[in-house]
Amino acid sequence: MSHSKSGLGVKMIERIYDNPPMNNLFDDLMFLQNLPSLVATRVLNPQSGETILDMCAAPGGKTTHIAMCCNNNAHIYACDKNKNKLKSIQLNCQKLGITCVKVLQMNGTKALIPTIHSIPPFESNELITGFPANYFDRILLDAPCSGLGNRPCLKQEMKVEELKNFSNLQRQLITVAVNLLKSGGTLVYST
């Protein structure tokens, strides 16, 4: 692991353990994740009692880890624009007994709303369409990306325009995230 003032890099050079497939064994007790996912939530360093946003939350692995780091005692908003993906977040929270997460269908690029709107209490079932500036103590933004680094291949079907769209989307998401973050708050950006 290497540290710098601008970020953290992890290079996996060999497996530490050769784990057999779990086949959903103990899925009510654990959620398997890769190391970068765990590092992202550890760097976020969520604390009990905080208001936290997971901007692109599906399938919910990092969201559930954030909740566990807070001892299930925070206000965590897990957002994703894809309605079908929300069920996986809800199911993972339910399996692990996590109750401090509110799952919302929301396009992260539109999550910032004028301050004149009030946000319903966390426990409320009222519709939330966005958040005012300076609302969150911590934000995790695991922005959508091309996945080229995870799945290198000799022939790539993705077009240059598609790649440009990812960077434009990432720029929009990080701009919104910065505005939603309280002064002195923590924003972790990962792809």
C-alpha positions in Angstrom: 0.0 0.0 0.0 1.3 3.5 -0.8 0.2 6.8 0.7 0.5 10.3 -0.7 -1.1 13.6 -0.1 -3.3 13.0 -3.1 -4.5 9.5 -2.6 -3.9 5.8 -1.9 -2.8 3.2 -4.3 -3.0 -0.6 -3.8 -1.3 -3.0 -6.2 -2.2 -6.7 -5.7 0.7 -8.8 -6.9 -0.4 -12.2 -5.5 -3.2 -13.9 -3.6 -2.8 -14.2 0.1 -5.3 -16.9 0.4 -6.8 -19.3 -2.1 -10.4 -19.2 -0.9 -13.0 -21.7 -2.2 -16.3 -20.4 -3.5 -18.7 -19.5 -0.6 -21.9 -20.3 -2.6 -24.0 -17.9 -0.4 -22.8 -19.7 2.8 -23.1 -17.3 5.8 -24.5 -14.6 3.5 -26.4 -13.2 6.6 -23.1 -12.8 8.4 -20.8 -11.5 5.7 -20.5 -9.8 2.4 -17.4 -10.6 0.4 -15.7 -7.6 -1.2 -12.4 -7.0 -3.0 -9.7 -5.0 -1.2 -10.2 -1.7 -3.0 -13.8 -1.6 -1.8 -12.8 -2.2 1.8 -10.0 0.4 1.5 -12.5 3.0 0.2 -14.8 2.7 3.2 -11.9 2.6 5.6 -10.5 5.8 4.1 -14.0 7.4 4.4 -13.7 6.6 8.1 -17.4 6.8 8.9 -18.4 7.6 12.5 -21.5 6.9 14.5 -24.1 9.7 14.4 -23.0 11.2 11.1 -25.0 11.8 8.0 -23.4 9.9 5.1 -24.1 9.6 1.4 -23.1 6.7 -0.8 -23.8 8.3 -4.2 -23.6 5.3 -6.5 -24.4 2.6 -4.0 -25.6 -0.6 -5.8 -25.2 -3.4 -5.0 -24.6 -2.2 -1.5 -21.4 -3.8 -0.4 -19.7 -0.5 0.5 -22.9 0.8 2.0 -23.2 -2.2 4.4 -19.5 -1.8 5.3 -20.1 1.9 6.1 -23.0 0.9 8.3 -21.0 -1.7 10.1 -18.1 0.8 10.7 -20.7 3.1 12.4 -22.1 0.2 14.5 -25.4 0.7 12.6 -25.7 4.1 14.2 -25.7 6.8 11.5 -28.0 8.3 8.8 -26.7 6.7 5.6 -28.4 7.5 2.3 -27.6 4.9 -0.4 -28.5 6.2 -3.8 -28.5 4.8 -7.3 -30.3 6.0 -10.4 -31.2 2.4 -11.5 -34.4 1.3 -9.8 -33.7 -2.4 -10.5 -30.4 -2.1 -8.6 -32.0 -0.7 -5.4 -33.4 -4.1 -4.5 -29.9 -5.5 -4.1 -29.0 -2.7 -1.6 -32.2 -3.3 0.4 -31.7 -7.1 0.4 -28.0 -6.8 1.5 -29.0 -4.5 4.3 -31.8 -6.8 5.3 -29.6 -9.9 5.3 -27.0 -8.2 7.5 -29.5 -6.6 9.9 -28.6 -3.1 8.9 -31.3 -0.5 9.8 -29.5 2.8 9.4 -29.6 2.9 5.6 -32.2 4.7 3.6 -32.2 3.5 -0.1 -33.2 6.1 -2.7 -33.6 6.1 -6.4 -31.7 9.2 -7.4 -29.5 10.3 -10.2 -26.4 11.6 -8.4 -25.9 14.4 -11.0 -29.2 15.8 -9.8 -28.8 15.2 -6.0 -28.2 18.9 -5.2 -31.3 20.9 -4.7 -31.9 24.5 -3.6 -31.5 25.1 0.1 -35.1 26.3 0.4 -36.3 22.7 0.3 -36.4 20.9 3.6 -35.4 17.2 3.9 -37.9 15.0 5.7 -36.6 13.3 8.9 -34.5 10.2 8.3 -37.2 7.9 9.7 -39.8 9.4 7.4 -41.1 7.6 4.3 -41.5 10.8 2.4 -40.0 11.1 -1.0 -36.6 12.7 -1.1 -35.6 14.2 -4.4 -32.3 15.7 -3.5 -30.3 17.3 -0.7 -29.2 20.9 0.0 -25.6 22.0 -0.1 -23.4 21.3 2.9 -25.6 18.4 4.1 -23.3 15.5 4.5 -20.4 14.8 6.9 -19.0 12.1 4.6 -19.6 11.1 1.0 -18.5 8.0 -0.9 -18.5 8.4 -4.6 -17.6 5.2 -6.4 -18.3 6.6 -9.8 -19.3 4.5 -12.8 -16.4 3.8 -15.1 -15.5 1.9 -18.2 -14.0 -1.0 -16.3 -11.1 -1.2 -18.7 -8.6 -1.5 -15.9 -10.5 -4.4 -14.3 -11.2 -6.3 -17.5 -8.3 -5.7 -19.9 -8.8 -7.4 -23.2 -7.1 -7.3 -26.6 -10.1 -6.2 -28.5 -12.3 -3.4 -27.0 -15.8 -2.9 -28.2 -16.2 0.4 -26.4 -16.1 3.5 -28.6 -14.1 6.7 -27.8 -17.3 8.6 -27.3 -18.5 6.2 -24.7 -15.2 6.6 -22.8 -15.6 10.4 -23.0 -19.2 10.1 -21.6 -17.8 8.3 -18.5 -15.4 11.2 -17.7 -18.2 13.8 -18.2 -20.4 11.8 -15.9 -17.7 11.5 -13.3 -17.0 15.2 -13.5 -20.7 16.0 -12.9 -20.9 13.6 -10.0 -17.8 14.9 -8.2 -19.0 18.5 -8.7 -22.3 17.7 -7.0 -20.6 15.7 -4.3 -18.3 18.6 -3.4 -21.3 20.9 -3.1 -23.2 18.4 -0.9 -20.3 18.0 1.6 -20.1 20.0 4.8 -17.1 22.2 5.3 -14.4 20.0 6.8 -16.2 16.8 5.7 -14.7 13.9 3.9 -15.2 12.9 0.3 -13.8 9.6 -1.0 -13.7 9.3 -4.8 -13.0 5.9 -6.3 -13.7 4.2 -9.6 
